[in-house]
Amino acid sequence: MQEDVQRALLALLESSSPGALATVIRVSGSAPQRPGARLLLLGDGRLVGTVGGGAIEQVVIEALRVCLEEGKPDVLVHDLARDLGMCCGGRMEVFVERVEAKPRLFLFGAGHVGKAAAAIAQTVGFDVTVIDDREELNTAERFSGCTRVVAEPREAVSGLGLTAADYVLIATHDHRVDEEALDVCSKEPHRYIGMIGSKRKVFRVIQRIHHRRGTVALGKVYAPVGLAIGAVSPEEIAVSIVAELVALRHGAPAPHMRVLDHPGLARVLAGELTPEAAEKLPG
């Protein structure tokens, strides 16, 4: 049984799908499993392994589902008779954690911010792919350890294989290219899309995409990208961006600069305000 869990866990880590793993860490008295027993919840809902069956397993399965959704680890402690009505009469402690492959970050833009963000993102565990059609910038020397794709966004996206677990950062040298990247990536599965720029630029880009398509999925789009930490230099901006990625990865509250819930954007899309006028509104 544990070999099945090991094989399933290895397959999970090689895929782009997250899962959640429960491990029995301590038992006392009469318990249905020993320390080390594991139960793995896969992203498609399948279960591999067991922590003992019965009421304790149902409690653990529910905790796995919550962990998979929220990403927060937990330790479950239960007296099997008193808490769950099981006849065993022992006590179990089970550690629950989210497991997934190294998160992938697709970075559009090989400029100063992109270079700094790629380096920092790798140090906190992201697998980084840089997309930029400027061969003189998108080099192995500038982006050590990264996968590099020399192409414009529309050409590149079809070959990236974006999934619902992937992060996208848009920080190119050209507003047109930023807009193209946001347009094509927002149609693909994603966990996060961040786009650099001022509030006015964000309003204008969203307005143009909305005008062409009639709708834009903004729920997981963060623009302007990054946390409000007063960043000025490319390196500081990169820190604010990667800090945002880390906060979202762990479900932690943070001062995002995102303005896509701003009331001014809805009025821009309705044709009531220009991006310039909306930028001046508070909020």
C-alpha positions in Angstrom: 0.0 0.0 0.0 2.8 2.5 0.9 4.6 1.7 -2.3 1.4 2.7 -4.2 1.5 6.0 -2.3 5.2 6.5 -3.2 4.6 5.9 -6.9 1.5 8.2 -6.9 3.4 10.9 -5.1 6.3 10.7 -7.5 3.9 10.9 -10.5 2.2 13.9 -8.9 5.5 15.8 -8.4 6.4 15.2 -12.0 3.0 16.6 -13.2 1.6 20.1 -12.9 -1.3 19.1 -10.7 -1.2 19.7 -6.9 -2.4 17.2 -4.3 -2.5 16.8 -0.5 -0.8 14.3 1.7 -1.7 13.0 5.2 0.9 11.2 7.3 0.3 9.5 10.6 3.0 11.0 12.9 2.1 9.6 16.4 -0.3 7.0 17.8 -1.0 5.7 21.3 -3.2 3.0 22.6 -5.2 0.9 20.1 -5.1 2.7 16.7 -5.9 1.4 13.2 -2.5 2.4 11.7 1.1 3.0 12.7 3.2 6.2 12.3 4.3 6.6 8.7 1.0 5.5 7.2 -0.1 7.9 4.4 -3.1 8.9 2.4 -2.7 10.9 -0.7 -5.5 13.0 -2.3 -4.8 13.7 -6.0 -6.0 16.7 -7.9 -8.7 14.8 -9.7 -10.2 13.6 -6.4 -8.7 10.1 -6.3 -7.3 8.7 -3.1 -4.2 6.5 -2.7 -3.3 4.8 0.6 -5.0 4.8 4.0 -4.6 6.2 7.5 -6.9 3.5 9.0 -10.3 3.7 7.5 -13.6 4.5 9.4 -14.3 7.8 11.0 -10.7 8.9 11.3 -10.2 8.5 7.6 -13.3 10.5 6.7 -12.0 13.3 9.0 -8.6 13.2 7.3 -10.1 13.2 3.8 -12.0 16.4 4.6 -8.9 18.0 6.0 -7.0 17.0 2.8 -9.7 18.7 0.6 -9.4 21.8 2.7 -5.6 21.7 2.5 -5.7 21.2 -1.3 -7.9 24.2 -1.7 -6.3 26.6 0.8 -2.7 25.3 0.8 -2.3 25.5 4.6 -0.7 22.5 6.5 -2.4 21.2 9.6 -2.0 18.7 12.4 -5.1 16.7 13.3 -5.2 15.3 16.9 -8.1 12.9 17.8 -9.0 10.6 20.6 -10.7 7.9 18.5 -13.3 6.9 21.0 -14.2 10.2 22.6 -14.0 12.4 19.4 -15.0 10.0 16.7 -16.9 7.2 18.4 -14.5 4.5 17.2 -14.2 1.3 19.2 -10.4 1.3 18.9 -10.0 3.7 21.9 -6.6 5.0 20.9 -5.2 8.4 19.9 -3.8 9.5 16.5 -2.0 12.6 15.3 -1.9 13.2 11.5 0.0 15.8 9.6 -1.7 17.2 6.5 0.2 19.1 3.8 -0.2 20.3 0.2 2.2 18.8 -2.2 3.0 19.9 -5.8 5.8 20.1 -8.2 8.0 23.2 -8.3 5.7 26.0 -9.4 6.2 27.3 -12.9 6.6 31.0 -13.6 6.3 32.2 -17.2 8.0 35.6 -17.5 7.3 37.8 -20.5 10.1 40.3 -20.8 13.9 40.0 -20.6 14.6 43.6 -19.4 15.9 44.8 -16.1 12.8 43.9 -14.0 12.5 40.5 -15.7 16.2 39.7 -15.1 16.0 40.6 -11.4 12.6 38.9 -11.0 13.8 35.7 -12.6 16.8 35.4 -10.3 14.8 36.1 -7.1 12.0 33.8 -8.2 14.4 30.9 -8.6 15.7 31.3 -5.1 12.2 30.8 -3.7 11.5 27.7 -5.7 10.0 28.8 -9.0 10.9 27.1 -12.3 11.3 30.1 -14.6 10.7 30.3 -18.3 11.6 33.7 -20.0 9.8 34.7 -23.2 11.2 37.5 -25.2 11.9 37.9 -29.0 15.1 39.9 -28.4 17.8 37.4 -28.7 20.5 39.8 -27.5 18.7 40.0 -24.1 17.2 36.6 -23.8 20.5 34.8 -23.2 21.8 32.0 -21.1 24.2 34.5 -19.4 21.4 36.8 -18.3 19.0 34.1 -17.3 21.1 31.3 -15.8 19.0 28.3 -14.8 15.9 29.5 -16.8 14.3 28.0 -19.8 14.3 30.6 -22.6 11.8 31.1 -25.5 12.8 33.6 -28.2 9.4 34.6 -29.6 6.6 37.1 -29.2 3.8 36.2 -26.8 1.1 35.1 -29.3 3.6 32.8 -31.0 5.0 31.4 -27.8 1.9 30.7 -25.7 0.6 27.8 -27.8 3.8 25.9 -27.0 4.0 26.7 -23.2 1.2 24.3 -22.1 -0.1 26.6 -19.4 -2.1 24.9 -16.6 -4.3 26.1 -13.7 -1.2 25.8 -11.4 1.0 28.2 -13.4 2.1 31.8 -12.7 2.5 34.4 -15.5 4.4 37.7 -15.1 4.2 40.3 -17.9 7.0 42.9 -17.7 8.0 43.6 -21.3 9.6 46.7 -22.9 6.5 47.7 -24.9 2.8 48.3 -23.9 1.7 46.6 -27.1 3.6 43.5 -26.2 2.2 43.6 -22.6 -1.3 43.9 -24.0 -0.7 41.0 -26.4 0.6 38.8 -23.6 -2.3 39.6 -21.3 -4.8 39.0 -24.1 -3.5 35.5 -25.0 -2.6 34.3 -21.5 -5.9 35.3 -19.9 -7.6 32.9 -22.3 -5.4 30.0 -21.0 -5.6 28.2 -17.7 -3.5 30.1 -15.0 -3.2 30.5 -11.2 -1.9 34.1 -11.5 -1.2 36.7 -14.1 0.7 39.8 -13.0 1.3 42.8 -15.4 3.6 45.7 -14.7 2.4 49.3 -15.3 0.6 52.3 -13.9 -3.0 52.4 -13.0 -3.8 54.3 -16.2 -1.9 51.8 -18.4 -3.8 48.9 -16.7 -7.2 50.6 -17.3 -6.3 51.3 -20.9 -5.0 47.8 -21.7 -8.0 46.1 -20.1 -10.3 48.5 -22.0 -8.8 47.6 -25.3 -8.9 43.9 -24.7 -12.5 44.1 -23.4 -13.5 46.2 -26.5 -12.1 43.5 -28.8 -13.4 40.4 -27.0 -16.4 41.7 -25.1 -15.1 40.1 -21.8 -11.8 39.6 -19.9 -11.4 37.1 -17.1 -9.8 39.2 -14.3 -10.3 37.1 -11.2 -6.6 36.0 -11.1 -5.0 39.0 -12.8 -2.9 41.3 -10.6 -2.2 44.6 -12.2 -0.4 46.7 -11.4 1.8 43.8 -10.3 3.5 43.5 -6.9 3.1 44.6 -3.3 2.9 48.2 -2.2 6.3 48.4 -0.5 7.5 51.7 -2.2 9.7 49.9 -4.7 11.5 52.1 -7.2 14.6 50.4 -8.8 14.2 47.3 -11.0 15.6 45.1 -8.2 13.1 46.5 -5.7 10.2 46.1 -8.1 11.3 42.5 -8.6 11.3 42.0 -4.8 7.7 43.3 -4.6 6.6 41.0 -7.5 8.2 37.9 -6.1 6.8 38.8 -2.6 3.4 38.8 -4.2 3.9 35.4 -5.7 5.0 34.0 -2.3 2.0 35.6 -0.5 -0.4 34.1 -3.0 1.3 30.7 -3.0 0.8 30.5 0.8 -2.6 32.2 0.9 -1.2 35.0 3.1 -2.8 38.5 3.3 -0.6 41.2 1.7 -0.8 44.8 0.4 -1.4 44.1 -3.3 -1.3 47.0 -5.7 -4.0 45.3 -7.9 -6.7 47.8 -9.0 -8.9 45.5 -11.0 -11.7 45.8 -8.3 -11.4 49.6 -8.6 -14.8 51.1 -9.3 -13.2 53.3 -12.0 -12.4 50.2 -14.1 -16.1 49.2 -14.4 -16.9 52.7 -15.5 -14.1 52.7 -18.1 -15.4 49.4 -19.5 -19.0 50.8 -19.6 -17.7 53.8 -21.6 -18.5 56.3 -18.8 -14.9 57.4 -18.1 -11.6 57.6 -19.8 -8.7 55.7 -18.3 -7.1 59.1 -17.5 -10.2 60.2 -15.6 -10.6 56.9 -13.8 -7.0 57.0 -12.6 -7.8 60.2 -10.6 -10.6 58.5 -8.6 -9.7 57.4 -5.1 -9.4 53.8 -4.3 
